[in-house]
Amino acid sequence: MAYYRIQLNDGSSRTLQAVRMRTDASSLYLEERAAGDWREVFSNPIDDVERVQRRFTENDGTWTWLQERLPAPVGGVRAW
């Protein structure tokens, strides 16, 4: 599972472990797989999210946080 750091507009941040990140028209979700179903680990209104980063482990064992683009909404409004 990947580690994600969610930074919110109010200055707070949360570091969470999840298998996937997805969005709909209004929210960001982090989810894990449990017994064949997706289970929500974290959700937040997308307008309150300032930045999402994903942690990568380098060959020497150090961590690097890279900014992630939010995925296109699933089942939501398309921006075209």
C-alpha positions in Angstrom: 0.0 0.0 0.0 1.1 3.5 -0.7 1.4 6.3 1.8 -0.4 9.6 1.0 0.0 13.0 2.6 -3.1 15.1 2.3 -2.6 18.8 3.0 -5.8 20.8 3.6 -6.5 24.5 3.1 -6.6 25.1 6.9 -2.9 24.2 7.2 -3.4 20.7 8.7 -2.2 17.5 7.1 -2.8 13.8 7.4 -0.5 10.9 6.4 -2.5 7.8 5.5 -1.9 4.4 3.9 -4.2 3.3 1.0 -4.3 1.2 -2.1 -6.0 3.8 -4.3 -7.1 7.4 -4.5 -10.2 8.4 -6.4 -12.5 11.5 -6.7 -16.1 12.2 -7.6 -17.6 15.6 -8.4 -17.2 16.8 -4.8 -14.9 14.6 -2.7 -11.5 12.9 -2.5 -11.3 9.3 -1.3 -8.5 7.1 -0.2 -9.5 3.4 -0.2 -8.1 0.0 0.7 -9.1 -3.5 -0.5 -10.7 -5.7 2.2 -12.4 -9.1 1.5 -12.8 -8.3 -2.2 -14.5 -4.9 -1.6 -13.2 -1.4 -1.4 -13.2 0.2 2.0 -12.9 3.9 2.6 -9.8 5.0 4.7 -10.3 8.8 4.3 -12.7 11.2 2.5 -12.8 15.0 2.4 -14.5 17.6 0.3 -12.2 18.2 -2.7 -12.5 22.0 -2.3 -10.7 21.7 1.1 -7.7 19.8 -0.3 -4.7 22.0 -1.1 -2.2 19.3 -2.1 -1.9 15.5 -2.2 1.6 13.9 -2.1 2.6 10.2 -2.4 5.7 8.7 -0.6 8.3 6.9 -2.7 11.2 4.9 -1.2 14.5 5.5 -2.9 17.1 2.8 -3.5 19.1 4.0 -0.5 16.0 3.7 1.8 15.2 7.4 2.0 11.8 8.7 1.3 10.7 11.3 -1.3 7.3 12.9 -1.3 6.1 13.7 -4.8 3.0 15.7 -5.6 0.1 13.6 -7.1 -2.4 14.9 -9.5 -6.0 14.2 -8.5 -7.6 11.5 -10.6 -10.5 12.4 -12.9 -13.9 12.0 -11.2 -15.6 8.6 -11.5 -19.3 8.9 -12.2 -19.2 12.7 -11.6 -19.3 15.8 -13.8 -16.7 15.9 -16.6 -14.8 19.1 -17.2 -15.1 19.3 -21.0 
